[in-house]
Amino acid sequence: MVPCNNVAEATGPSYAQVAIKTEKSARQLQWLRSERIVQMNEKERLAEQTAYQEALAAAMEGKTV
């Protein structure tokens, strides 16, 4: 499951299921971390979302954050 940007739903994160189609893609996956979010205001959510997207982009490019 991966986060999605769903502008219509501002109550929290939403997720979409994706399919890994090749063995090469599967080998490139790496677990970054997991966190439980209890309550978050809009400013905190946007900051967390931006940080997550930057870390994901860096990981996809093979960089470390």
mmCIF file of the N, C-alpha and C atoms, coordinates in Angstrom:
data_MODEL
# 
_entry.id   MODEL 
# 
loop_
_atom_site.group_PDB 
_atom_site.id 
_atom_site.type_symbol 
_atom_site.label_atom_id 
_atom_site.label_alt_id 
_atom_site.label_comp_id 
_atom_site.label_asym_id 
_atom_site.label_entity_id 
_atom_site.label_seq_id 
_atom_site.pdbx_PDB_ins_code 
_atom_site.Cartn_x 
_atom_site.Cartn_y 
_atom_site.Cartn_z 
_atom_site.occupancy 
_atom_site.B_iso_or_equiv 
_atom_site.pdbx_formal_charge 
_atom_site.auth_seq_id 
_atom_site.auth_comp_id 
_atom_site.auth_asym_id 
_atom_site.auth_atom_id 
_atom_site.pdbx_PDB_model_num 
ATOM 1   N N  . MET A 1 1  ? 0.843   -1.171 0.000   1.00 0.00 ? 1  MET A N  1 
ATOM 2   C CA . MET A 1 1  ? 0.000   0.000  0.000   1.00 0.00 ? 1  MET A CA 1 
ATOM 3   C C  . MET A 1 1  ? 0.891   1.239  0.000   1.00 0.00 ? 1  MET A C  1 
ATOM 4   N N  . VAL A 1 2  ? 0.479   2.223  -0.758  1.00 0.00 ? 2  VAL A N  1 
ATOM 5   C CA . VAL A 1 2  ? 1.231   3.463  -0.840  1.00 0.00 ? 2  VAL A CA 1 
ATOM 6   C C  . VAL A 1 2  ? 0.295   4.639  -0.607  1.00 0.00 ? 2  VAL A C  1 
ATOM 7   N N  . PRO A 1 3  ? 0.823   5.726  0.007   1.00 0.00 ? 3  PRO A N  1 
ATOM 8   C CA . PRO A 1 3  ? -0.014  6.899  0.243   1.00 0.00 ? 3  PRO A CA 1 
ATOM 9   C C  . PRO A 1 3  ? -0.460  7.530  -1.066  1.00 0.00 ? 3  PRO A C  1 
ATOM 10  N N  . CYS A 1 4  ? -1.647  8.108  -1.052  1.00 0.00 ? 4  CYS A N  1 
ATOM 11  C CA . CYS A 1 4  ? -2.184  8.831  -2.213  1.00 0.00 ? 4  CYS A CA 1 
ATOM 12  C C  . CYS A 1 4  ? -2.534  10.244 -1.769  1.00 0.00 ? 4  CYS A C  1 
ATOM 13  N N  . ASN A 1 5  ? -2.457  11.157 -2.685  1.00 0.00 ? 5  ASN A N  1 
ATOM 14  C CA . ASN A 1 5  ? -2.929  12.514 -2.412  1.00 0.00 ? 5  ASN A CA 1 
ATOM 15  C C  . ASN A 1 5  ? -4.372  12.591 -2.861  1.00 0.00 ? 5  ASN A C  1 
ATOM 16  N N  . ASN A 1 6  ? -5.286  12.587 -1.914  1.00 0.00 ? 6  ASN A N  1 
ATOM 17  C CA . ASN A 1 6  ? -6.695  12.682 -2.231  1.00 0.00 ? 6  ASN A CA 1 
ATOM 18  C C  . ASN A 1 6  ? -7.207  13.990 -1.647  1.00 0.00 ? 6  ASN A C  1 
ATOM 19  N N  . VAL A 1 7  ? -7.300  15.024 -2.473  1.00 0.00 ? 7  VAL A N  1 
ATOM 20  C CA . VAL A 1 7  ? -7.661  16.357 -2.015  1.00 0.00 ? 7  VAL A CA 1 
ATOM 21  C C  . VAL A 1 7  ? -9.062  16.380 -1.425  1.00 0.00 ? 7  VAL A C  1 
ATOM 22  N N  . ALA A 1 8  ? -9.957  15.566 -1.938  1.00 0.00 ? 8  ALA A N  1 
ATOM 23  C CA . ALA A 1 8  ? -11.343 15.579 -1.480  1.00 0.00 ? 8  ALA A CA 1 
ATOM 24  C C  . ALA A 1 8  ? -11.478 15.076 -0.049  1.00 0.00 ? 8  ALA A C  1 
ATOM 25  N N  . GLU A 1 9  ? -10.559 14.253 0.403   1.00 0.00 ? 9  GLU A N  1 
ATOM 26  C CA . GLU A 1 9  ? -10.657 13.681 1.742   1.00 0.00 ? 9  GLU A CA 1 
ATOM 27  C C  . GLU A 1 9  ? -9.537  14.236 2.621   1.00 0.00 ? 9  GLU A C  1 
ATOM 28  N N  . ALA A 1 10 ? -9.886  15.176 3.509   1.00 0.00 ? 10 ALA A N  1 
ATOM 29  C CA . ALA A 1 10 ? -8.892  15.820 4.350   1.00 0.00 ? 10 ALA A CA 1 
ATOM 30  C C  . ALA A 1 10 ? -8.863  15.236 5.758   1.00 0.00 ? 10 ALA A C  1 
ATOM 31  N N  . THR A 1 11 ? -9.498  14.083 5.968   1.00 0.00 ? 11 THR A N  1 
ATOM 32  C CA . THR A 1 11 ? -9.575  13.515 7.308   1.00 0.00 ? 11 THR A CA 1 
ATOM 33  C C  . THR A 1 11 ? -8.352  12.692 7.672   1.00 0.00 ? 11 THR A C  1 
ATOM 34  N N  . GLY A 1 12 ? -7.497  12.398 6.733   1.00 0.00 ? 12 GLY A N  1 
ATOM 35  C CA . GLY A 1 12 ? -6.308  11.618 7.024   1.00 0.00 ? 12 GLY A CA 1 
ATOM 36  C C  . GLY A 1 12 ? -5.771  10.961 5.773   1.00 0.00 ? 12 GLY A C  1 
ATOM 37  N N  . PRO A 1 13 ? -4.728  10.190 5.940   1.00 0.00 ? 13 PRO A N  1 
ATOM 38  C CA . PRO A 1 13 ? -4.127  9.574  4.758   1.00 0.00 ? 13 PRO A CA 1 
ATOM 39  C C  . PRO A 1 13 ? -5.034  8.532  4.129   1.00 0.00 ? 13 PRO A C  1 
ATOM 40  N N  . SER A 1 14 ? -4.909  8.381  2.835   1.00 0.00 ? 14 SER A N  1 
ATOM 41  C CA . SER A 1 14 ? -5.604  7.312  2.133   1.00 0.00 ? 14 SER A CA 1 
ATOM 42  C C  . SER A 1 14 ? -4.547  6.535  1.369   1.00 0.00 ? 14 SER A C  1 
ATOM 43  N N  . TYR A 1 15 ? -4.848  5.312  1.031   1.00 0.00 ? 15 TYR A N  1 
ATOM 44  C CA . TYR A 1 15 ? -3.855  4.435  0.429   1.00 0.00 ? 15 TYR A CA 1 
ATOM 45  C C  . TYR A 1 15 ? -4.416  3.742  -0.801  1.00 0.00 ? 15 TYR A C  1 
ATOM 46  N N  . ALA A 1 16 ? -3.530  3.395  -1.712  1.00 0.00 ? 16 ALA A N  1 
ATOM 47  C CA . ALA A 1 16 ? -3.900  2.652  -2.916  1.00 0.00 ? 16 ALA A CA 1 
ATOM 48  C C  . ALA A 1 16 ? -2.997  1.431  -3.007  1.00 0.00 ? 16 ALA A C  1 
ATOM 49  N N  . GLN A 1 17 ? -3.522  0.350  -3.491  1.00 0.00 ? 17 GLN A N  1 
ATOM 50  C CA . GLN A 1 17 ? -2.742  -0.862 -3.660  1.00 0.00 ? 17 GLN A CA 1 
ATOM 51  C C  . GLN A 1 17 ? -2.034  -0.814 -5.008  1.00 0.00 ? 17 GLN A C  1 
ATOM 52  N N  . VAL A 1 18 ? -0.766  -1.217 -5.031  1.00 0.00 ? 18 VAL A N  1 
ATOM 53  C CA . VAL A 1 18 ? -0.007  -1.242 -6.280  1.00 0.00 ? 18 VAL A CA 1 
ATOM 54  C C  . VAL A 1 18 ? 0.514   -2.650 -6.518  1.00 0.00 ? 18 VAL A C  1 
ATOM 55  N N  . ALA A 1 19 ? 0.787   -2.963 -7.759  1.00 0.00 ? 19 ALA A N  1 
ATOM 56  C CA . ALA A 1 19 ? 1.320   -4.281 -8.117  1.00 0.00 ? 19 ALA A CA 1 
ATOM 57  C C  . ALA A 1 19 ? 2.767   -4.129 -8.564  1.00 0.00 ? 19 ALA A C  1 
ATOM 58  N N  . ILE A 1 20 ? 3.632   -4.984 -8.057  1.00 0.00 ? 20 ILE A N  1 
ATOM 59  C CA . ILE A 1 20 ? 5.019   -5.033 -8.499  1.00 0.00 ? 20 ILE A CA 1 
ATOM 60  C C  . ILE A 1 20 ? 5.068   -6.032 -9.646  1.00 0.00 ? 20 ILE A C  1 
ATOM 61  N N  . LYS A 1 21 ? 5.448   -5.569 -10.821 1.00 0.00 ? 21 LYS A N  1 
ATOM 62  C CA . LYS A 1 21 ? 5.323   -6.398 -12.021 1.00 0.00 ? 21 LYS A CA 1 
ATOM 63  C C  . LYS A 1 21 ? 6.591   -7.155 -12.400 1.00 0.00 ? 21 LYS A C  1 
ATOM 64  N N  . THR A 1 22 ? 7.739   -6.771 -11.852 1.00 0.00 ? 22 THR A N  1 
ATOM 65  C CA . THR A 1 22 ? 8.963   -7.468 -12.234 1.00 0.00 ? 22 THR A CA 1 
ATOM 66  C C  . THR A 1 22 ? 9.771   -7.857 -11.001 1.00 0.00 ? 22 THR A C  1 
ATOM 67  N N  . GLU A 1 23 ? 10.604  -8.867 -11.144 1.00 0.00 ? 23 GLU A N  1 
ATOM 68  C CA . GLU A 1 23 ? 11.497  -9.276 -10.050 1.00 0.00 ? 23 GLU A CA 1 
ATOM 69  C C  . GLU A 1 23 ? 12.476  -8.155 -9.717  1.00 0.00 ? 23 GLU A C  1 
ATOM 70  N N  . LYS A 1 24 ? 12.953  -7.447 -10.740 1.00 0.00 ? 24 LYS A N  1 
ATOM 71  C CA . LYS A 1 24 ? 13.881  -6.335 -10.515 1.00 0.00 ? 24 LYS A CA 1 
ATOM 72  C C  . LYS A 1 24 ? 13.239  -5.278 -9.615  1.00 0.00 ? 24 LYS A C  1 
ATOM 73  N N  . SER A 1 25 ? 11.981  -4.957 -9.881  1.00 0.00 ? 25 SER A N  1 
ATOM 74  C CA . SER A 1 25 ? 11.263  -3.977 -9.063  1.00 0.00 ? 25 SER A CA 1 
ATOM 75  C C  . SER A 1 25 ? 11.130  -4.468 -7.628  1.00 0.00 ? 25 SER A C  1 
ATOM 76  N N  . ALA A 1 26 ? 10.815  -5.727 -7.453  1.00 0.00 ? 26 ALA A N  1 
ATOM 77  C CA . ALA A 1 26 ? 10.655  -6.300 -6.119  1.00 0.00 ? 26 ALA A CA 1 
ATOM 78  C C  . ALA A 1 26 ? 11.965  -6.243 -5.345  1.00 0.00 ? 26 ALA A C  1 
ATOM 79  N N  . ARG A 1 27 ? 13.087  -6.489 -6.010  1.00 0.00 ? 27 ARG A N  1 
ATOM 80  C CA . ARG A 1 27 ? 14.394  -6.463 -5.336  1.00 0.00 ? 27 ARG A CA 1 
ATOM 81  C C  . ARG A 1 27 ? 14.779  -5.053 -4.903  1.00 0.00 ? 27 ARG A C  1 
ATOM 82  N N  . GLN A 1 28 ? 14.239  -4.041 -5.567  1.00 0.00 ? 28 GLN A N  1 
ATOM 83  C CA . GLN A 1 28 ? 14.599  -2.664 -5.250  1.00 0.00 ? 28 GLN A CA 1 
ATOM 84  C C  . GLN A 1 28 ? 13.805  -2.094 -4.079  1.00 0.00 ? 28 GLN A C  1 
ATOM 85  N N  . LEU A 1 29 ? 12.785  -2.800 -3.643  1.00 0.00 ? 29 LEU A N  1 
ATOM 86  C CA . LEU A 1 29 ? 11.978  -2.309 -2.527  1.00 0.00 ? 29 LEU A CA 1 
ATOM 87  C C  . LEU A 1 29 ? 12.762  -2.412 -1.227  1.00 0.00 ? 29 LEU A C  1 
ATOM 88  N N  . GLN A 1 30 ? 12.566  -1.434 -0.363  1.00 0.00 ? 30 GLN A N  1 
ATOM 89  C CA . GLN A 1 30 ? 13.243  -1.401 0.923   1.00 0.00 ? 30 GLN A CA 1 
ATOM 90  C C  . GLN A 1 30 ? 12.310  -0.766 1.951   1.00 0.00 ? 30 GLN A C  1 
ATOM 91  N N  . TRP A 1 31 ? 12.149  -1.423 3.091   1.00 0.00 ? 31 TRP A N  1 
ATOM 92  C CA . TRP A 1 31 ? 11.307  -0.880 4.153   1.00 0.00 ? 31 TRP A CA 1 
ATOM 93  C C  . TRP A 1 31 ? 12.035  0.275  4.803   1.00 0.00 ? 31 TRP A C  1 
ATOM 94  N N  . LEU A 1 32 ? 11.413  1.452  4.850   1.00 0.00 ? 32 LEU A N  1 
ATOM 95  C CA . LEU A 1 32 ? 12.058  2.613  5.445   1.00 0.00 ? 32 LEU A CA 1 
ATOM 96  C C  . LEU A 1 32 ? 11.775  2.700  6.936   1.00 0.00 ? 32 LEU A C  1 
ATOM 97  N N  . ARG A 1 33 ? 10.509  2.733  7.303   1.00 0.00 ? 33 ARG A N  1 
ATOM 98  C CA . ARG A 1 33 ? 10.128  2.778  8.723   1.00 0.00 ? 33 ARG A CA 1 
ATOM 99  C C  . ARG A 1 33 ? 8.608   2.778  8.826   1.00 0.00 ? 33 ARG A C  1 
ATOM 100 N N  . SER A 1 34 ? 8.139   2.599  10.038  1.00 0.00 ? 34 SER A N  1 
ATOM 101 C CA . SER A 1 34 ? 6.710   2.619  10.296  1.00 0.00 ? 34 SER A CA 1 
ATOM 102 C C  . SER A 1 34 ? 6.468   3.462  11.543  1.00 0.00 ? 34 SER A C  1 
ATOM 103 N N  . GLU A 1 35 ? 5.450   4.285  11.512  1.00 0.00 ? 35 GLU A N  1 
ATOM 104 C CA . GLU A 1 35 ? 5.106   5.126  12.658  1.00 0.00 ? 35 GLU A CA 1 
ATOM 105 C C  . GLU A 1 35 ? 3.595   5.114  12.844  1.00 0.00 ? 35 GLU A C  1 
ATOM 106 N N  . ARG A 1 36 ? 3.161   5.156  14.091  1.00 0.00 ? 36 ARG A N  1 
ATOM 107 C CA . ARG A 1 36 ? 1.739   5.268  14.389  1.00 0.00 ? 36 ARG A CA 1 
ATOM 108 C C  . ARG A 1 36 ? 1.430   6.734  14.662  1.00 0.00 ? 36 ARG A C  1 
ATOM 109 N N  . ILE A 1 37 ? 0.481   7.286  13.920  1.00 0.00 ? 37 ILE A N  1 
ATOM 110 C CA . ILE A 1 37 ? 0.084   8.676  14.078  1.00 0.00 ? 37 ILE A CA 1 
ATOM 111 C C  . ILE A 1 37 ? -1.267  8.704  14.779  1.00 0.00 ? 37 ILE A C  1 
ATOM 112 N N  . VAL A 1 38 ? -1.299  9.304  15.949  1.00 0.00 ? 38 VAL A N  1 
ATOM 113 C CA . VAL A 1 38 ? -2.525  9.327  16.733  1.00 0.00 ? 38 VAL A CA 1 
ATOM 114 C C  . VAL A 1 38 ? -3.403  10.513 16.334  1.00 0.00 ? 38 VAL A C  1 
ATOM 115 N N  . GLN A 1 39 ? -2.838  11.704 16.344  1.00 0.00 ? 39 GLN A N  1 
ATOM 116 C CA . GLN A 1 39 ? -3.606  12.894 15.974  1.00 0.00 ? 39 GLN A CA 1 
ATOM 117 C C  . GLN A 1 39 ? -2.643  13.896 15.355  1.00 0.00 ? 39 GLN A C  1 
ATOM 118 N N  . MET A 1 40 ? -3.089  14.566 14.312  1.00 0.00 ? 40 MET A N  1 
ATOM 119 C CA . MET A 1 40 ? -2.210  15.477 13.595  1.00 0.00 ? 40 MET A CA 1 
ATOM 120 C C  . MET A 1 40 ? -3.049  16.600 13.002  1.00 0.00 ? 40 MET A C  1 
ATOM 121 N N  . ASN A 1 41 ? -2.599  17.847 13.175  1.00 0.00 ? 41 ASN A N  1 
ATOM 122 C CA . ASN A 1 41 ? -3.322  18.947 12.551  1.00 0.00 ? 41 ASN A CA 1 
ATOM 123 C C  . ASN A 1 41 ? -2.863  19.099 11.096  1.00 0.00 ? 41 ASN A C  1 
ATOM 124 N N  . GLU A 1 42 ? -3.519  19.955 10.349  1.00 0.00 ? 42 GLU A N  1 
ATOM 125 C CA . GLU A 1 42 ? -3.259  20.080 8.912   1.00 0.00 ? 42 GLU A CA 1 
ATOM 126 C C  . GLU A 1 42 ? -1.819  20.505 8.624   1.00 0.00 ? 42 GLU A C  1 
ATOM 127 N N  . LYS A 1 43 ? -1.283  21.443 9.392   1.00 0.00 ? 43 LYS A N  1 
ATOM 128 C CA . LYS A 1 43 ? 0.093   21.909 9.178   1.00 0.00 ? 43 LYS A CA 1 
ATOM 129 C C  . LYS A 1 43 ? 1.085   20.767 9.421   1.00 0.00 ? 43 LYS A C  1 
ATOM 130 N N  . GLU A 1 44 ? 0.885   20.004 10.487  1.00 0.00 ? 44 GLU A N  1 
ATOM 131 C CA . GLU A 1 44 ? 1.756   18.867 10.779  1.00 0.00 ? 44 GLU A CA 1 
ATOM 132 C C  . GLU A 1 44 ? 1.625   17.792 9.694   1.00 0.00 ? 44 GLU A C  1 
ATOM 133 N N  . ARG A 1 45 ? 0.402   17.554 9.234   1.00 0.00 ? 45 ARG A N  1 
ATOM 134 C CA . ARG A 1 45 ? 0.172   16.551 8.196   1.00 0.00 ? 45 ARG A CA 1 
ATOM 135 C C  . ARG A 1 45 ? 0.894   16.919 6.907   1.00 0.00 ? 45 ARG A C  1 
ATOM 136 N N  . LEU A 1 46 ? 0.810   18.186 6.514   1.00 0.00 ? 46 LEU A N  1 
ATOM 137 C CA . LEU A 1 46 ? 1.478   18.622 5.289   1.00 0.00 ? 46 LEU A CA 1 
ATOM 138 C C  . LEU A 1 46 ? 2.997   18.515 5.419   1.00 0.00 ? 46 LEU A C  1 
ATOM 139 N N  . ALA A 1 47 ? 3.541   18.869 6.582   1.00 0.00 ? 47 ALA A N  1 
ATOM 140 C CA . ALA A 1 47 ? 4.983   18.755 6.802   1.00 0.00 ? 47 ALA A CA 1 
ATOM 141 C C  . ALA A 1 47 ? 5.413   17.292 6.742   1.00 0.00 ? 47 ALA A C  1 
ATOM 142 N N  . GLU A 1 48 ? 4.645   16.399 7.371   1.00 0.00 ? 48 GLU A N  1 
ATOM 143 C CA . GLU A 1 48 ? 4.946   14.961 7.355   1.00 0.00 ? 48 GLU A CA 1 
ATOM 144 C C  . GLU A 1 48 ? 4.835   14.409 5.941   1.00 0.00 ? 48 GLU A C  1 
ATOM 145 N N  . GLN A 1 49 ? 3.816   14.827 5.204   1.00 0.00 ? 49 GLN A N  1 
ATOM 146 C CA . GLN A 1 49 ? 3.617   14.353 3.838   1.00 0.00 ? 49 GLN A CA 1 
ATOM 147 C C  . GLN A 1 49 ? 4.773   14.794 2.941   1.00 0.00 ? 49 GLN A C  1 
ATOM 148 N N  . THR A 1 50 ? 5.195   16.041 3.077   1.00 0.00 ? 50 THR A N  1 
ATOM 149 C CA . THR A 1 50 ? 6.310   16.548 2.279   1.00 0.00 ? 50 THR A CA 1 
ATOM 150 C C  . THR A 1 50 ? 7.596   15.799 2.599   1.00 0.00 ? 50 THR A C  1 
ATOM 151 N N  . ALA A 1 51 ? 7.873   15.591 3.887   1.00 0.00 ? 51 ALA A N  1 
ATOM 152 C CA . ALA A 1 51 ? 9.074   14.859 4.291   1.00 0.00 ? 51 ALA A CA 1 
ATOM 153 C C  . ALA A 1 51 ? 9.044   13.434 3.752   1.00 0.00 ? 51 ALA A C  1 
ATOM 154 N N  . TYR A 1 52 ? 7.892   12.788 3.816   1.00 0.00 ? 52 TYR A N  1 
ATOM 155 C CA . TYR A 1 52 ? 7.751   11.422 3.312   1.00 0.00 ? 52 TYR A CA 1 
ATOM 156 C C  . TYR A 1 52 ? 8.005   11.373 1.807   1.00 0.00 ? 52 TYR A C  1 
ATOM 157 N N  . GLN A 1 53 ? 7.414   12.291 1.070   1.00 0.00 ? 53 GLN A N  1 
ATOM 158 C CA . GLN A 1 53 ? 7.576   12.300 -0.379  1.00 0.00 ? 53 GLN A CA 1 
ATOM 159 C C  . GLN A 1 53 ? 9.025   12.563 -0.775  1.00 0.00 ? 53 GLN A C  1 
ATOM 160 N N  . GLU A 1 54 ? 9.710   13.448 -0.046  1.00 0.00 ? 54 GLU A N  1 
ATOM 161 C CA . GLU A 1 54 ? 11.117  13.720 -0.335  1.00 0.00 ? 54 GLU A CA 1 
ATOM 162 C C  . GLU A 1 54 ? 11.974  12.488 -0.039  1.00 0.00 ? 54 GLU A C  1 
ATOM 163 N N  . ALA A 1 55 ? 11.706  11.810 1.073   1.00 0.00 ? 55 ALA A N  1 
ATOM 164 C CA . ALA A 1 55 ? 12.462  10.600 1.421   1.00 0.00 ? 55 ALA A CA 1 
ATOM 165 C C  . ALA A 1 55 ? 12.202  9.488  0.411   1.00 0.00 ? 55 ALA A C  1 
ATOM 166 N N  . LEU A 1 56 ? 10.961  9.343  -0.013  1.00 0.00 ? 56 LEU A N  1 
ATOM 167 C CA . LEU A 1 56 ? 10.617  8.326  -1.005  1.00 0.00 ? 56 LEU A CA 1 
ATOM 168 C C  . LEU A 1 56 ? 11.307  8.619  -2.335  1.00 0.00 ? 56 LEU A C  1 
ATOM 169 N N  . ALA A 1 57 ? 11.279  9.874  -2.763  1.00 0.00 ? 57 ALA A N  1 
ATOM 170 C CA . ALA A 1 57 ? 11.932  10.248 -4.025  1.00 0.00 ? 57 ALA A CA 1 
ATOM 171 C C  . ALA A 1 57 ? 13.431  9.984  -3.950  1.00 0.00 ? 57 ALA A C  1 
ATOM 172 N N  . ALA A 1 58 ? 14.052  10.331 -2.814  1.00 0.00 ? 58 ALA A N  1 
ATOM 173 C CA . ALA A 1 58 ? 15.487  10.089 -2.653  1.00 0.00 ? 58 ALA A CA 1 
ATOM 174 C C  . ALA A 1 58 ? 15.777  8.595  -2.667  1.00 0.00 ? 58 ALA A C  1 
ATOM 175 N N  . ALA A 1 59 ? 14.956  7.813  -2.007  1.00 0.00 ? 59 ALA A N  1 
ATOM 176 C CA . ALA A 1 59 ? 15.156  6.362  -1.977  1.00 0.00 ? 59 ALA A CA 1 
ATOM 177 C C  . ALA A 1 59 ? 15.000  5.758  -3.366  1.00 0.00 ? 59 ALA A C  1 
ATOM 178 N N  . MET A 1 60 ? 14.049  6.262  -4.138  1.00 0.00 ? 60 MET A N  1 
ATOM 179 C CA . MET A 1 60 ? 13.839  5.759  -5.489  1.00 0.00 ? 60 MET A CA 1 
ATOM 180 C C  . MET A 1 60 ? 15.026  6.106  -6.399  1.00 0.00 ? 60 MET A C  1 
ATOM 181 N N  . GLU A 1 61 ? 15.731  7.182  -6.074  1.00 0.00 ? 61 GLU A N  1 
ATOM 182 C CA . GLU A 1 61 ? 16.902  7.580  -6.852  1.00 0.00 ? 61 GLU A CA 1 
ATOM 183 C C  . GLU A 1 61 ? 18.177  6.942  -6.317  1.00 0.00 ? 61 GLU A C  1 
ATOM 184 N N  . GLY A 1 62 ? 18.062  6.157  -5.264  1.00 0.00 ? 62 GLY A N  1 
ATOM 185 C CA . GLY A 1 62 ? 19.219  5.475  -4.697  1.00 0.00 ? 62 GLY A CA 1 
ATOM 186 C C  . GLY A 1 62 ? 20.013  6.310  -3.731  1.00 0.00 ? 62 GLY A C  1 
ATOM 187 N N  . LYS A 1 63 ? 19.463  7.410  -3.271  1.00 0.00 ? 63 LYS A N  1 
ATOM 188 C CA . LYS A 1 63 ? 20.149  8.282  -2.327  1.00 0.00 ? 63 LYS A CA 1 
ATOM 189 C C  . LYS A 1 63 ? 19.694  7.951  -0.910  1.00 0.00 ? 63 LYS A C  1 
ATOM 190 N N  . THR A 1 64 ? 20.488  8.334  0.075   1.00 0.00 ? 64 THR A N  1 
ATOM 191 C CA . THR A 1 64 ? 20.065  8.183  1.462   1.00 0.00 ? 64 THR A CA 1 
ATOM 192 C C  . THR A 1 64 ? 19.707  9.554  2.003   1.00 0.00 ? 64 THR A C  1 
ATOM 193 N N  . VAL A 1 65 ? 18.754  9.572  2.936   1.00 0.00 ? 65 VAL A N  1 
ATOM 194 C CA . VAL A 1 65 ? 18.267  10.838 3.484   1.00 0.00 ? 65 VAL A CA 1 
ATOM 195 C C  . VAL A 1 65 ? 18.768  10.976 4.902   1.00 0.00 ? 65 VAL A C  1 
# 
